[in-house]
């Protein structure tokens, strides 16, 4: 899955670079406060590409933080369950020892 994701990212990057290259030199005029300006299409496309990358980066960072918090909570739950499990095993060991003592006492009482 990671290989496919990396391949798609590489293809998208190459396509963006190609589009920026073929649109270099084409200016888009616009009017701002009564003044006529012209901006290169390649600069507009590059800025959208950079903004998209920044947006996806921050989305992934927030998801990674959420996943790390979930993993920490899961580890705490596992530790809690393992402590309960080990305490149950120790209780079983104590009960087995008591049963052995009672069986020995029963045998001694029957032999008398």
C-alpha positions as CSV (number, residue, x, y, z in Angstrom):
1,X,0.0,0.0,0.0
2,X,2.8,2.4,0.8
3,X,4.5,1.7,-2.5
4,X,1.3,2.5,-4.4
5,X,0.8,5.7,-2.4
6,X,4.4,6.7,-3.2
7,X,3.9,6.0,-6.9
8,X,0.7,8.1,-7.0
9,X,2.5,10.9,-5.2
10,X,5.4,10.8,-7.7
11,X,3.0,10.8,-10.7
12,X,1.1,13.7,-9.2
13,X,4.3,15.6,-8.6
14,X,5.6,15.0,-12.2
15,X,2.2,16.1,-13.6
16,X,2.2,19.3,-11.5
17,X,5.8,20.1,-12.6
18,X,4.8,19.5,-16.3
19,X,1.7,21.7,-16.0
20,X,3.7,24.5,-14.4
21,X,6.4,24.2,-17.1
22,X,3.9,24.3,-20.1
23,X,2.1,27.3,-18.5
24,X,5.2,29.3,-17.8
25,X,5.0,32.7,-19.6
26,X,1.2,32.8,-19.8
27,X,-0.1,35.7,-17.8
28,X,-3.5,36.2,-16.3
29,X,-4.6,39.8,-16.0
30,X,-6.7,40.9,-13.0
31,X,-8.0,44.2,-11.7
32,X,-7.3,45.1,-8.0
33,X,-8.6,48.4,-6.7
34,X,-8.7,50.0,-10.2
35,X,-5.1,48.9,-11.1
36,X,-4.5,46.3,-13.8
37,X,-2.1,43.5,-12.7
38,X,-0.9,40.4,-14.5
39,X,0.4,37.3,-12.7
40,X,2.1,34.3,-14.3
41,X,0.0,31.1,-14.5
42,X,2.9,29.0,-13.4
43,X,3.2,31.0,-10.1
44,X,-0.5,30.5,-9.5
45,X,-0.2,26.7,-10.1
46,X,2.9,26.5,-8.0
47,X,1.3,28.3,-5.1
48,X,-1.8,26.0,-5.2
49,X,0.5,23.0,-5.3
50,X,2.4,24.2,-2.3
51,X,-0.7,25.0,-0.4
52,X,-2.2,21.6,-1.2
53,X,1.0,19.9,0.1
54,X,1.0,21.9,3.3
55,X,-2.7,21.2,3.9
56,X,-2.2,17.4,3.4
57,X,0.9,17.5,5.6
58,X,-1.0,19.1,8.5
59,X,-4.0,16.7,8.0
60,X,-1.5,13.7,8.2
61,X,0.2,15.2,11.3
62,X,-3.1,15.5,13.1
63,X,-4.1,11.9,12.2
64,X,-0.7,10.6,13.4
65,X,-1.2,12.4,16.7
66,X,-4.6,10.8,17.1
67,X,-3.2,7.4,16.2
68,X,-0.4,7.8,18.7
69,X,-2.9,8.7,21.4
70,X,-5.0,5.6,20.5
71,X,-1.9,3.4,20.6
72,X,-0.9,4.7,24.1
73,X,-4.4,4.1,25.4
74,X,-4.4,0.6,24.0
75,X,-1.0,-0.1,25.6
76,X,-2.3,1.1,29.0
77,X,-5.3,-1.2,28.6
78,X,-3.0,-4.1,27.8
79,X,-0.9,-3.4,30.8
80,X,-3.9,-3.2,33.0
81,X,-5.2,-6.5,31.7
82,X,-1.8,-8.2,32.1
83,X,-1.7,-7.0,35.7
84,X,-5.2,-8.4,36.3
85,X,-4.2,-11.6,34.6
86,X,-1.0,-12.0,36.6
87,X,-3.0,-11.4,39.8
88,X,-5.5,-14.0,38.8
89,X,-2.7,-16.5,38.2
90,X,-1.2,-15.8,41.6
91,X,-4.7,-16.3,43.2
92,X,-4.9,-19.7,41.4
93,X,-1.4,-20.7,42.6
94,X,-2.5,-19.8,46.2
95,X,-5.7,-21.8,45.9
96,X,-3.8,-24.8,44.5
97,X,-1.4,-24.6,47.4
98,X,-4.3,-24.6,49.8
99,X,-5.9,-27.6,48.1
100,X,-2.7,-29.5,48.4
101,X,-2.4,-28.7,52.1
102,X,-6.1,-29.8,52.7
103,X,-5.5,-33.0,50.7
104,X,-2.5,-33.8,52.8
105,X,-4.4,-33.1,56.0
106,X,-7.3,-35.3,54.7
107,X,-4.9,-38.2,54.0
108,X,-3.3,-37.8,57.4
109,X,-6.7,-37.8,59.1
110,X,-7.8,-40.9,57.2
111,X,-4.6,-42.8,58.0
112,X,-5.2,-42.3,61.7
